[in-house]
Amino acid sequence: MFEAVEGMLGEHAELEQRLGEPETHADARLAKRLNRRYAELSSLIGVWREWQRLGDDAGAARELAGEDPEFAVEAAELDVRREAAAERLRRLLVPREEADEKDALLEVKSGEGGEESALFAGDLLRMYTRYAERHGWSVEVLDATESDLGGYKSVTVAVKAKGTPQPGEAPYALLKFEGGVHRVQRVPVTESQGRVHTSAAGVLVLPEAEQVDVSVDDNDLRIDVFRSSGPGGQSVNTTDSAVRITHVPSGIVASCQNEKSQLQNKEQAMRILRSRLLAVAEEAAAAEASDARRSQIRTVDRSERIRTYNYPENRISDHRTGYKSYNLDQVLDGDLEPVLQSCVDADMAARLAALED
């Protein structure tokens, strides 16, 4: 398995040379793609070289162990460190989804529970915003429909990394595990008897598609304009600035009404539409693949009722991985790392098992 790294040394050297050429950086998209691949290979090769060095050092220590018993102890310690490096290397060699290097579009929609569900959708958005801030990511609201009490019936945001993230640390690679139904148990603000109610909100996470990822024929689009509704500036509710775009062949629809101008709303709606089309294409590709490959991609993603947020017990439970903790207040403030790590670990275990099979 590790022999594959030797074949990557030439690609790494070639990328280093290309990234040093001015013409590469004249194409921003190309430079970004090459930088990501270079960072991925640099991490992998660095761990591979560490694994080799530890093997050489352990071998030398064993040769000297006959003269000095302390070298036998050192050799054993080096073996432990080498096995840890081997585990890191195995994880880096596991094939990743191509979309894992992308930024993310995140949609939160209220579900069962009416106004309480809309308030919970707002709490989820705040949780993701705080989590993004911890990673130095930016969050841009693309479209939102607010409820009467300040929650969200529906909200779509773009989550973008700054610079070139390390492999597995881009927004989509982590946030993709949030897709599914989130259930909340708490006393709603509208409840006068103090009874605990259960409601839910849905989360959909898509890799943000660039124009080069998805080819959209303008002739396949139906564009409708209408008057915006809900809170906004003076012009929002008085002009036909909202835009709804329908991709006729697939029936996929994207709309935006947050911006003041029709052109801005059209641009944002196209961003959402491209990402939805990319997600559909990836789903189709996964469906055509083998069961093993499909399980690699969707191990802990998009299952029904993925998580429960229990306010009376300050408890959060992830139903896919069995993760449970009693720091719900901290999680809602953006401390999502342990929860998501349980998803990443489960996904990696399934990928490693599939690779060994």
SERO-4910 file (N, C-alpha, C, O; in steps of 0.05 Angstrom, whole numbers):
BEGIN
 pado doro    nc1    nc2    nc3   cac1   cac2   cac3    cc1    cc2    cc3    oc1    oc2    oc3
  Met    A     17    -24      0      0      0      0     17     25      0     11     44    -14
  Phe    A     39     25     16     56     49     18     74     52     -6     85     74    -10
  Glu    A     77     31    -22     93     34    -46     82     54    -66     96     66    -82
  Ala    A     56     59    -63     43     79    -81     54    107    -78     53    123    -96
  Val    A     65    112    -54     76    139    -48     99    145    -66    103    168    -75
  Glu    A    116    125    -72    139    130    -89    131    141   -116    145    157   -128
  Gly    A    108    131   -126     99    141   -152     88    170   -151     84    182   -172
  Met    A     84    180   -127     74    207   -124     96    228   -121     91    252   -123
  Leu    A    121    219   -118    143    237   -114    147    254   -139    152    278   -137
  Gly    A    145    241   -163    148    256   -188    127    277   -191    132    300   -200
  Glu    A    102    270   -185     80    289   -187     84    313   -168     78    336   -175
  His    A     94    307   -144     98    328   -124    120    348   -135    116    372   -132
  Ala    A    141    337   -146    163    354   -157    153    371   -180    160    394   -183
  Glu    A    136    358   -197    126    373   -220    107    396   -211    108    417   -222
  Leu    A     91    390   -191     73    411   -181     88    434   -169     81    457   -172
  Glu    A    110    427   -155    126    448   -142    138    466   -164    139    491   -160
  Gln    A    146    454   -186    157    470   -208    136    488   -221    141    511   -227
  Arg    A    112    476   -226     91    492   -238     81    515   -221     74    536   -231
  Leu    A     81    510   -195     72    531   -177     92    554   -174     86    576   -165
  Gly    A    116    549   -183    136    570   -184    137    586   -209    152    605   -212
  Glu    A    119    578   -228    118    592   -254     96    614   -254     74    608   -245
  Pro    A    102    638   -262     83    660   -261     57    655   -277     36    663   -269
  Glu    A     60    640   -300     36    636   -316     15    619   -302     -8    620   -308
  Thr    A     24    602   -283      5    585   -268    -13    603   -252    -37    598   -250
  His    A     -2    624   -240    -18    641   -222    -35    662   -238    -50    677   -226
  Ala    A    -31    662   -264    -48    679   -280    -76    668   -282    -96    682   -288
  Asp    A    -79    642   -278   -105    628   -277   -111    621   -248   -100    602   -237
  Ala    A   -128    637   -235   -132    634   -206   -144    606   -199   -136    594   -180
  Arg    A   -162    596   -216   -175    570   -210   -154    548   -213   -153    529   -196
  Leu    A   -137    549   -233   -116    529   -237    -96    530   -213    -89    509   -202
  Ala    A    -88    554   -205    -69    557   -183    -81    545   -157    -67    532   -142
  Lys    A   -107    550   -153   -120    540   -129   -121    509   -129   -116    496   -109
  Arg    A   -128    498   -152   -129    469   -154   -102    456   -150   -100    436   -137
  Leu    A    -81    468   -163    -54    457   -160    -44    460   -131    -30    442   -121
  Asn    A    -50    482   -118    -42    486    -91    -54    465    -72    -41    455    -54
  Arg    A    -80    459    -77    -93    439    -60    -80    411    -63    -75    398    -44
  Arg    A    -75    404    -88    -62    378    -93    -34    377    -82    -25    357    -71
  Tyr    A    -19    400    -84      8    401    -73      8    398    -43     25    384    -32
  Ala    A    -11    411    -30    -14    410     -1    -20    381      8     -9    371     27
  Glu    A    -38    368     -7    -45    340     -1    -21    322     -4    -17    305     14
  Leu    A     -6    324    -26     17    307    -30     39    314    -10     54    296     -1
  Ser    A     43    339     -3     63    347     17     58    334     44     77    323     56
  Ser    A     33    334     52     26    321     78     32    291     77     44    280     95
  Leu    A     24    279     55     27    250     52     56    242     51     65    223     65
  Ile    A     72    256     35    100    249     32    115    255     57    134    240     64
  Gly    A    108    276     72    121    282     97    117    259    117    137    252    131
  Val    A     93    248    119     88    226    138    103    201    128    113    185    144
  Trp    A    103    196    102    117    173     90    147    174     97    159    153    104
  Arg    A    159    198     94    188    200    101    193    196    130    213    184    138
  Glu    A    174    205    147    177    201    176    175    171    182    191    160    198
  Trp    A    157    157    169    154    128    172    179    113    164    188     95    178
  Gln    A    191    121    141    216    109    132    239    114    152    254     96    159
  Arg    A    241    139    161    263    147    180    261    131    206    281    122    216
  Leu    A    237    129    216    233    114    241    240     85    238    251     72    256
  Gly    A    234     74    214    242     46    208    272     42    208    283     23    219
  Asp    A    286     61    195    316     60    194    327     63    222    346     49    230
  Asp    A    316     82    238    327     86    265    322     62    283    339     54    299
  Ala    A    298     50    280    292     26    296    311      3    289    321    -12    306
  Gly    A    316      0    262    335    -21    254    363    -17    265    376    -36    273
  Ala    A    372      8    264    399     14    275    400      9    305    420     -2    316
  Ala    A    378     16    319    377     12    348    378    -18    355    391    -26    374
  Arg    A    364    -35    339    365    -64    344    392    -76    340    400    -94    354
  Glu    A    407    -65    320    434    -75    315    453    -69    339    471    -85    344
  Leu    A    448    -47    352    465    -39    375    455    -51    401    469    -48    422
  Ala    A    431    -64    401    420    -73    426    437    -95    439    437    -98    463
  Gly    A    453   -110    423    470   -131    434    492   -120    451    501   -132    470
  Glu    A    501    -95    445    522    -82    459    512    -66    483    525    -64    504
  Asp    A    487    -55    481    476    -39    502    446    -43    503    432    -37    484
  Pro    A    436    -55    525    407    -61    528    389    -36    525    365    -39    517
  Glu    A    399    -13    530    383     11    527    374     15    498    352     27    493
  Phe    A    389      5    479    381      8    451    357     -9    445    342     -3    427
  Ala    A    354    -32    459    330    -49    455    305    -33    464    284    -35    450
  Val    A    307    -18    486    284     -2    495    278     20    474    255     25    468
  Glu    A    299     32    464    295     53    444    283     42    419    266     55    407
  Ala    A    291     18    411    280      6    386    250      1    390    234      5    371
  Ala    A    242     -8    414    214    -13    419    198     12    417    176     13    407
  Glu    A    209     34    428    195     60    428    192     70    399    172     81    391
  Leu    A    214     66    383    213     74    355    192     58    339    180     69    321
  Asp    A    189     33    346    169     16    332    141     26    337    124     27    319
  Val    A    136     35    362    110     46    369    104     71    353     82     75    342
  Arg    A    124     89    352    121    114    337    118    108    307    103    122    293
  Arg    A    132     88    297    130     81    269    102     70    262     91     77    241
  Glu    A     90     55    280     63     44    275     43     67    275     24     66    260
  Ala    A     47     87    293     29    110    293     32    126    267     12    135    256
  Ala    A     56    128    256     60    142    231     47    126    208     36    137    189
  Ala    A     49     99    210     37     82    190      7     85    189     -6     85    168
  Glu    A     -5     88    213    -34     92    214    -42    119    202    -62    120    187
  Arg    A    -27    140    207    -32    166    195    -29    164    164    -45    175    150
  Leu    A     -9    149    155     -4    146    127    -27    130    113    -36    138     91
  Arg    A    -37    109    127    -59     94    115    -83    112    111    -97    110     91
  Arg    A    -88    129    131   -112    147    130   -108    167    107   -128    174     93
  Leu    A    -84    177    103    -79    196     81    -81    183     53    -88    197     34
  Leu    A    -76    157     52    -77    143     26   -105    134     19   -110    127     -4
  Val    A   -124    135     38   -152    127     32   -163    147     12   -162    171     17
  Pro    A   -175    138    -10   -187    156    -30   -208    174    -17   -225    164     -1
  Arg    A   -208    199    -23   -228    218    -13   -247    226    -35   -242    222    -59
  Glu    A   -270    236    -27   -288    248    -47   -275    272    -59   -263    288    -45
  Glu    A   -278    275    -85   -266    299    -98   -278    325    -87   -264    345    -86
  Ala    A   -303    323    -78   -316    347    -67   -305    356    -40   -311    378    -31
  Asp    A   -290    338    -27   -280    344      0   -261    369      1   -256    379     22
  Glu    A   -252    377    -22   -234    400    -23   -249    426    -27   -237    448    -29
  Lys    A   -275    425    -29   -291    448    -36   -303    463    -12   -304    452     10
  Asp    A   -311    488    -18   -327    503      1   -355    491      1   -361    473    -15
  Ala    A   -372    500     19   -398    487     22   -421    507     21   -419    530     29
  Leu    A   -444    498     10   -469    511     13   -486    496     34   -489    471     31
  Leu    A   -496    510     53   -510    497     75   -539    508     76   -542    533     79
  Glu    A   -559    491     75   -587    500     76   -599    488    102   -597    465    108
  Val    A   -613    506    116   -627    497    140   -657    504    136   -663    527    130
  Lys    A   -674    484    139   -703    489    135   -718    479    160   -712    459    172
  Ser    A   -738    495    168   -755    487    190   -772    464    181   -778    460    157
  Gly    A   -780    447    201   -796    424    194   -820    422    213   -835    441    216
  Glu    A   -823    398    225   -845    395    244   -842    414    268   -820    417    278
  Gly    A   -864    426    276   -862    443    300   -868    472    295   -867    488    314
  Gly    A   -873    480    270   -882    507    265   -861    528    273   -838    526    266
  Glu    A   -870    548    289   -853    570    297   -829    561    313   -807    571    311
  Glu    A   -833    541    330   -812    530    347   -790    517    329   -766    520    335
  Ser    A   -798    504    308   -779    492    289   -763    514    275   -739    510    270
  Ala    A   -776    536    268   -762    558    255   -741    570    274   -720    578    265
  Leu    A   -748    572    300   -729    583    319   -705    564    322   -683    573    325
  Phe    A   -711    538    322   -689    518    323   -671    520    299   -647    517    301
  Ala    A   -683    524    275   -667    528    251   -648    551    254   -625    550    246
  Gly    A   -658    573    267   -640    596    273   -618    588    292   -596    598    289
  Asp    A   -624    571    312   -603    562    330   -582    546    316   -558    548    322
  Leu    A   -591    529    297   -572    513    282   -554    530    265   -529    526    263
  Leu    A   -566    551    252   -550    569    236   -529    583    253   -506    586    245
  Arg    A   -537    592    277   -518    605    295   -495    586    303   -472    594    304
  Met    A   -502    560    308   -482    540    315   -462    537    293   -438    536    298
  Tyr    A   -471    535    268   -453    532    245   -437    557    240   -413    555    233
  Thr    A   -449    580    245   -434    605    241   -411    607    262   -389    614    255
  Arg    A   -417    600    287   -396    600    307   -374    579    301   -350    585    305
  Tyr    A   -382    556    292   -363    535    285   -345    545    262   -320    541    263
  Ala    A   -357    558    242   -341    569    220   -321    590    230   -299    591    220
  Glu    A   -330    607    248   -312    628    259   -288    615    273   -266    626    271
  Arg    A   -292    593    286   -270    579    300   -249    570    280   -225    568    286
  His    A   -258    564    255   -240    554    234   -229    577    217   -214    572    198
  Gly    A   -238    601    222   -230    623    205   -244    624    178   -234    636    160
  Trp    A   -267    611    176   -282    610    151   -301    634    151   -308    645    172
  Ser    A   -309    642    127   -330    663    124   -357    650    118   -359    629    106
  Val    A   -378    664    128   -405    654    123   -421    676    110   -423    698    120
  Glu    A   -432    671     86   -447    690     71   -476    680     67   -480    659     56
  Val    A   -495    696     75   -523    689     72   -531    694     43   -529    716     33
  Leu    A   -540    673     29   -548    675      1   -578    679     -1   -587    694    -19
  Asp    A   -594    666     16   -623    669     14   -634    662     41   -625    643     55
  Ala    A   -655    676     50   -667    671     76   -696    680     77   -703    700     66
  Thr    A   -712    663     89   -740    670     95   -744    668    125   -744    646    136
  Glu    A   -748    691    138   -750    692    167   -779    686    176   -798    690    161
  Ser    A   -781    677    201   -807    672    213   -815    696    229   -799    715    233
  Asp    A   -840    696    239   -850    719    254   -834    725    280   -832    748    288
  Leu    A   -824    703    292   -810    707    318   -780    709    315   -766    708    335
  Gly    A   -770    712    291   -741    716    287   -726    691    280   -701    692    278
  Gly    A   -740    668    276   -726    644    267   -724    644    236   -727    664    223
  Tyr    A   -720    620    225   -718    618    196   -736    595    186   -734    572    195
  Lys    A   -753    601    167   -767    580    153   -748    566    135   -749    541    131
  Ser    A   -729    581    123   -709    570    106   -686    590    104   -691    614    102
  Val    A   -662    580    104   -638    598    101   -616    582     87   -611    559     94
  Thr    A   -603    595     68   -581    583     54   -556    600     56   -558    624     51
  Val    A   -534    589     65   -509    604     68   -487    590     53   -487    566     49
  Ala    A   -467    606     45   -442    596     33   -420    597     55   -416    618     67
  Val    A   -407    575     59   -385    574     79   -359    570     63   -356    550     49
  Lys    A   -341    590     66   -317    590     50   -292    591     67   -291    606     87
  Ala    A   -272    575     59   -247    575     73   -229    597     62   -233    607     40
  Lys    A   -210    606     78   -191    626     69   -164    611     63   -155    596     79
  Gly    A   -153    617     40   -129    603     32   -134    575     23   -156    568     13
  Thr    A   -114    557     26   -116    529     17   -117    512     42    -96    508     55
  Pro    A   -140    500     49   -141    483     73   -125    457     70   -120    449     48
  Gln    A   -117    446     92   -104    420     92   -124    399     83   -149    403     86
  Pro    A   -115    376     73   -133    355     64   -152    347     87   -144    342    110
  Gly    A   -178    345     80   -198    337    100   -207    359    118   -223    355    136
  Glu    A   -198    384    113   -205    406    131   -219    429    116   -223    450    127
  Ala    A   -227    424     91   -244    443     77   -272    443     88   -280    423     99
  Pro    A   -288    464     84   -315    465     95   -332    441     88   -345    430    106
  Tyr    A   -333    433     62   -351    411     55   -342    385     68   -358    368     76
  Ala    A   -315    380     70   -305    355     81   -315    350    109   -319    327    118
  Leu    A   -319    372    125   -328    369    152   -358    373    155   -371    357    169
  Leu    A   -369    393    141   -398    399    145   -416    379    131   -440    378    137
  Lys    A   -406    363    112   -423    344     98   -437    325    117   -458    314    110
  Phe    A   -425    320    140   -437    301    159   -461    313    174   -475    299    189
  Glu    A   -467    339    169   -490    352    182   -516    348    167   -537    355    176
  Gly    A   -514    337    142   -538    333    126   -557    313    138   -550    290    144
  Gly    A   -582    321    142   -602    303    154   -622    317    171   -623    342    171
  Val    A   -638    302    186   -658    314    204   -647    317    232   -637    298    244
  His    A   -649    341    243   -639    348    270   -664    351    288   -681    368    281
  Arg    A   -665    337    309   -689    338    327   -682    352    353   -661    348    364
  Val    A   -700    369    362   -696    384    387   -718    378    407   -742    375    399
  Gln    A   -711    375    432   -730    370    454   -726    393    474   -705    394    488
  Arg    A   -746    410    477   -744    433    496   -771    445    500   -790    438    486
  Val    A   -773    464    519   -798    479    523   -798    503    504   -781    521    507
  Pro    A   -817    503    485   -817    526    466   -825    552    480   -837    552    501
  Val    A   -816    574    468   -823    600    479   -853    605    478   -863    622    493
  Thr    A   -867    591    461   -896    595    458   -912    576    477   -936    577    477
  Glu    A   -897    560    493   -910    541    511   -915    553    538   -896    560    552
  Ser    A   -940    556    546   -947    569    572   -947    550    595   -946    559    618
  Gln    A   -949    523    590   -951    504    612   -924    492    619   -922    475    637
  Gly    A   -902    500    606   -876    490    612   -871    461    603   -853    448    614
  Arg    A   -886    452    584   -883    425    574   -861    423    553   -857    441    536
  Val    A   -846    401    553   -825    396    533   -838    387    507   -854    368    507
  His    A   -831    399    485   -841    391    459   -818    381    442   -794    388    447
  Thr    A   -824    365    422   -804    356    403   -810    367    376   -833    365    366
  Ser    A   -790    379    363   -793    389    336   -768    383    321   -749    372    332
  Ala    A   -767    390    295   -744    383    279   -738    404    258   -756    420    251
  Ala    A   -714    404    248   -705    420    226   -688    403    208   -674    385    217
  Gly    A   -688    409    182   -672    394    163   -648    410    154   -650    434    150
  Val    A   -626    396    150   -601    409    140   -592    394    115   -591    370    114
  Leu    A   -586    409     95   -575    399     70   -548    412     65   -547    437     65
  Val    A   -527    397     60   -501    408     55   -492    399     27   -491    376     20
  Leu    A   -484    419     10   -475    414    -17   -447    426    -21   -440    446     -9
  Pro    A   -431    413    -37   -405    425    -45   -411    449    -63   -427    446    -82
  Glu    A   -398    471    -58   -403    494    -76   -390    490   -103   -366    484   -104
  Ala    A   -406    491   -123   -396    486   -150   -387    511   -164   -399    532   -161
  Glu    A   -364    509   -177   -355    531   -194   -365    527   -222   -375    505   -229
  Gln    A   -363    547   -238   -374    545   -266   -360    522   -281   -373    510   -299
  Val    A   -336    517   -275   -322    495   -289   -331    468   -280   -326    448   -295
  Asp    A   -344    466   -257   -354    440   -248   -379    431   -262   -383    407   -267
  Val    A   -397    450   -268   -423    443   -279   -428    461   -303   -426    485   -302
  Ser    A   -434    448   -326   -440    463   -350   -471    466   -352   -486    447   -353
  Val    A   -480    491   -352   -509    497   -353   -515    512   -378   -504    534   -383
  Asp    A   -532    501   -395   -541    514   -419   -563    534   -413   -583    527   -401
  Asp    A   -559    559   -420   -578    580   -415   -606    573   -426   -626    581   -415
  Asn    A   -606    558   -448   -632    550   -461   -648    530   -443   -672    526   -448
  Asp    A   -634    518   -423   -647    499   -406   -659    513   -381   -671    500   -364
  Leu    A   -656    539   -379   -665    554   -355   -690    569   -360   -694    582   -381
  Arg    A   -708    568   -340   -731    586   -340   -728    605   -316   -725    596   -293
  Ile    A   -728    631   -322   -722    651   -301   -747    667   -296   -758    680   -314
  Asp    A   -757    667   -271   -781    682   -263   -772    703   -243   -755    698   -226
  Val    A   -784    726   -245   -779    747   -225   -805    753   -210   -827    751   -221
  Phe    A   -802    760   -184   -826    766   -168   -819    785   -146   -795    791   -142
  Arg    A   -839    794   -132   -834    814   -110   -825    799    -85   -837    779    -77
  Ser    A   -804    809    -73   -793    797    -48   -814    799    -26   -831    817    -25
  Ser    A   -811    781     -7   -828    782     17   -810    781     42   -787    772     41
  Gly    A   -821    790     64   -806    789     89   -789    813     94   -791    833     78
  Pro    A   -773    814    115   -757    837    123   -738    845    101   -729    828     85
  Gly    A   -731    870     99   -712    879     79   -711    909     78   -725    923     92
  Gly    A   -695    920     59   -693    948     55   -717    959     40   -736    945     34
  Gln    A   -716    985     35   -739    998     22   -747    986     -4   -771    983    -10
  Ser    A   -727    979    -20   -733    969    -47   -740    940    -48   -750    930    -68
  Val    A   -735    925    -26   -738    896    -27   -767    888    -32   -772    870    -47
  Asn    A   -786    901    -19   -814    893    -20   -830    909    -41   -854    905    -43
  Thr    A   -817    927    -56   -832    944    -74   -825    940   -103   -838    951   -121
  Thr    A   -805    924   -109   -797    919   -137   -795    889   -142   -792    873   -123
  Asp    A   -797    881   -167   -795    853   -174   -766    845   -176   -755    840   -198
  Ser    A   -752    844   -153   -723    839   -153   -717    810   -147   -695    800   -153
  Ala    A   -736    795   -135   -730    767   -128   -730    750   -154   -744    756   -173
  Val    A   -713    729   -153   -709    713   -177   -712    683   -170   -702    674   -150
  Arg    A   -726    669   -188   -729    640   -185   -719    628   -212   -729    635   -233
  Ile    A   -700    610   -210   -689    597   -234   -696    568   -234   -690    554   -214
  Thr    A   -708    558   -255   -715    530   -258   -698    517   -280   -697    527   -302
  His    A   -684    496   -272   -669    480   -293   -689    460   -304   -694    440   -292
  Val    A   -699    466   -328   -722    452   -339   -716    422   -342   -734    406   -335
  Pro    A   -693    413   -352   -689    384   -356   -691    368   -330   -701    345   -330
  Ser    A   -681    379   -308   -681    364   -283   -703    372   -264   -710    357   -246
  Gly    A   -715    396   -269   -736    405   -251   -725    418   -226   -741    426   -208
  Ile    A   -699    421   -223   -687    433   -199   -691    463   -199   -688    476   -220
  Val    A   -699    474   -176   -705    502   -173   -687    515   -152   -681    503   -131
  Ala    A   -679    539   -158   -664    555   -138   -675    584   -139   -680    594   -161
  Ser    A   -677    596   -116   -688    623   -115   -672    640    -95   -659    629    -77
  Cys    A   -673    666    -99   -660    685    -81   -675    711    -81   -683    721   -102
  Gln    A   -679    722    -57   -693    748    -55   -679    767    -35   -690    787    -28
  Asn    A   -655    759    -26   -642    775     -5   -630    801    -14   -629    821      0
  Glu    A   -620    801    -39   -606    824    -49   -626    845    -60   -649    838    -66
  Lys    A   -616    869    -63   -634    891    -72   -638    891   -102   -659    899   -112
  Ser    A   -618    881   -117   -621    882   -146   -627    855   -157   -619    834   -146
  Gln    A   -642    855   -179   -649    830   -193   -624    816   -202   -623    791   -201
  Leu    A   -604    830   -212   -579    818   -222   -565    803   -199   -555    781   -203
  Gln    A   -563    816   -176   -549    803   -153   -564    777   -145   -552    757   -139
  Asn    A   -591    779   -144   -606    755   -136   -603    733   -157   -602    710   -150
  Lys    A   -601    740   -182   -597    720   -203   -570    706   -200   -568    682   -202
  Glu    A   -549    722   -193   -523    710   -190   -522    691   -166   -510    669   -168
  Gln    A   -535    699   -144   -536    681   -120   -552    656   -126   -545    634   -118
  Ala    A   -575    659   -140   -591    636   -147   -576    616   -164   -579    592   -162
  Met    A   -560    627   -183   -544    609   -200   -523    594   -184   -517    571   -190
  Arg    A   -512    607   -163   -492    592   -146   -506    568   -133   -495    546   -132
  Ile    A   -530    573   -123   -545    551   -110   -552    530   -130   -550    506   -124
  Leu    A   -562    538   -154   -570    519   -174   -546    501   -183   -549    477   -185
  Arg    A   -523    514   -188   -500    498   -197   -492    477   -176   -486    454   -183
  Ser    A   -493    485   -150   -486    466   -129   -506    443   -127   -499    420   -122
  Arg    A   -532    449   -131   -552    428   -130   -549    409   -154   -552    385   -151
  Leu    A   -542    420   -177   -537    403   -201   -513    385   -197   -513    362   -205
  Leu    A   -492    396   -185   -467    381   -179   -474    358   -160   -464    336   -163
  Ala    A   -490    364   -139   -497    343   -120   -513    321   -133   -508    297   -127
  Val    A   -531    327   -151   -547    307   -165   -528    290   -183   -532    266   -184
  Ala    A   -509    303   -196   -490    288   -213   -473    268   -196   -468    246   -205
  Glu    A   -465    277   -173   -449    260   -155   -465    237   -144   -455    215   -141
  Glu    A   -491    242   -138   -508    221   -129   -512    199   -150   -511    175   -145
  Ala    A   -515    208   -175   -518    190   -198   -493    173   -201   -494    149   -207
  Ala    A   -469    186   -199   -444    171   -202   -441    151   -179   -432    128   -184
  Ala    A   -449    158   -155   -447    140   -132   -466    116   -136   -459     93   -129
  Ala    A   -490    121   -148   -509    100   -152   -499     79   -172   -507     56   -171
  Glu    A   -483     88   -191   -472     70   -211   -449     54   -201   -441     34   -213
  Ala    A   -437     63   -179   -413     49   -168   -421     24   -153   -445     18   -150
  Ser    A   -401      9   -144   -406    -15   -129   -417     -8   -101   -415     14    -92
  Asp    A   -428    -29    -88   -438    -25    -61   -416    -15    -42   -421      1    -25
  Ala    A   -392    -26    -45   -370    -18    -27   -364     11    -31   -360     26    -11
  Arg    A   -362     20    -56   -356     48    -61   -378     66    -51   -372     87    -39
  Arg    A   -403     58    -55   -425     74    -46   -425     76    -16   -431     98     -5
  Ser    A   -418     55     -2   -418     56     27   -395     73     37   -398     86     58
  Gln    A   -374     74     22   -352     92     30   -361    121     30   -355    137     48
  Ile    A   -376    128      9   -384    156      6   -406    165     25   -406    187     34
  Arg    A   -424    147     31   -448    155     46   -450    142     73   -472    139     84
  Thr    A   -428    134     85   -429    118    110   -445    132    132   -464    120    143
  Val    A   -439    157    138   -453    170    160   -465    196    150   -463    217    163
  Asp    A   -477    195    127   -487    220    115   -516    217    107   -524    196     96
  Arg    A   -532    237    114   -560    240    105   -578    218    115   -598    212    102
  Ser    A   -572    206    137   -591    186    149   -613    202    163   -609    224    172
  Glu    A   -637    190    165   -659    203    178   -653    207    208   -641    190    221
  Arg    A   -662    230    218   -659    237    247   -630    231    256   -625    212    271
  Ile    A   -612    247    247   -584    241    252   -576    249    281   -557    238    292
  Arg    A   -590    268    293   -581    279    318   -604    290    335   -623    300    324
  Thr    A   -602    288    361   -622    299    379   -608    318    399   -587    313    410
  Tyr    A   -621    341    402   -612    362    420   -632    364    444   -654    375    440
  Asn    A   -624    353    467   -642    352    490   -635    374    510   -615    372    524
  Tyr    A   -651    395    510   -645    419    527   -648    413    557   -630    421    572
  Pro    A   -670    399    566   -672    394    595   -648    380    607   -640    385    630
  Glu    A   -636    361    592   -613    346    601   -586    357    592   -565    346    598
  Asn    A   -587    380    577   -563    391    565   -547    370    550   -522    370    550
  Arg    A   -562    353    536   -549    329    523   -552    331    492   -572    340    481
  Ile    A   -530    322    479   -531    320    450   -524    291    443   -505    280    454
  Ser    A   -539    279    425   -535    251    417   -534    248    387   -553    258    373
  Asp    A   -513    236    376   -512    231    348   -520    202    344   -506    184    354
  His    A   -541    197    329   -552    170    326   -537    153    306   -542    129    305
  Arg    A   -519    164    290   -504    148    271   -480    136    284   -472    113    278
  Thr    A   -467    151    301   -441    142    313   -443    134    342   -425    122    353
  Gly    A   -466    140    355   -469    134    383   -456    155    401   -456    152    426
  Tyr    A   -446    177    390   -433    198    406   -454    211    424   -476    216    415
  Lys    A   -447    216    449   -465    229    468   -449    246    487   -428    237    497
  Ser    A   -458    270    493   -444    287    512   -465    305    526   -487    308    516
  Tyr    A   -457    316    548   -475    333    564   -465    362    565   -464    374    586
  Asn    A   -457    372    542   -448    400    539   -462    413    515   -450    426    499
  Leu    A   -489    409    514   -504    419    492   -500    449    488   -499    459    466
  Asp    A   -499    464    511   -496    493    509   -470    500    494   -469    519    479
  Gln    A   -448    485    499   -423    491    486   -424    484    456   -413    498    439
  Val    A   -437    461    450   -440    453    422   -455    474    406   -448    481    384
  Leu    A   -477    484    418   -493    504    404   -478    530    401   -486    547    385
  Asp    A   -457    533    417   -440    557    414   -417    552    394   -399    569    393
  Gly    A   -418    530    380   -398    525    359   -378    504    365   -361    498    348
  Asp    A   -379    492    389   -359    471    395   -368    444    384   -376    426    399
  Leu    A   -367    442    358   -376    418    343   -354    398    338   -360    376    329
  Glu    A   -329    404    345   -307    387    337   -310    358    346   -307    340    329
  Pro    A   -316    353    372   -318    324    380   -340    309    367   -337    286    360
  Val    A   -363    323    362   -386    310    349   -378    303    320   -382    280    311
  Leu    A   -366    322    306   -359    316    278   -336    296    276   -335    281    257
  Gln    A   -318    297    296   -296    278    295   -306    249    297   -295    231    285
  Ser    A   -328    245    312   -339    218    314   -349    209    286   -348    186    279
  Cys    A   -360    228    271   -370    222    244   -346    217    225   -347    198    209
  Val    A   -325    233    227   -302    230    210   -289    203    216   -281    189    197
  Asp    A   -287    195    242   -274    170    249   -291    146    238   -279    127    228
  Ala    A   -317    148    241   -334    126    231   -332    124    200   -331    102    189
  Asp    A   -331    146    187   -329    146    158   -302    135    149   -300    119    130
  Met    A   -280    143    164   -254    133    157   -251    103    162   -239     89    146
  Ala    A   -263     93    183   -263     64    189   -276     48    167   -266     27    159
  Ala    A   -299     59    157   -313     45    135   -296     46    109   -295     26     95
  Arg    A   -283     68    104   -266     70     80   -242     51     82   -235     38     62
  Leu    A   -229     50    105   -207     32    109   -215      3    105   -201    -13     93
  Ala    A   -239     -4    116   -249    -32    114   -254    -38     84   -248    -60     75
  Ala    A   -265    -19     70   -271    -23     42   -245    -26     26   -244    -42      7
  Leu    A   -225    -11     33   -199    -12     19   -186    -39     24   -174    -50      6
  Glu    A   -187    -49     49   -175    -75     55   -190    -98     40   -178   -117     31
  Asp    A   -217    -95     38   -233   -115     24   -225   -116     -6   -236   -132    -21
***
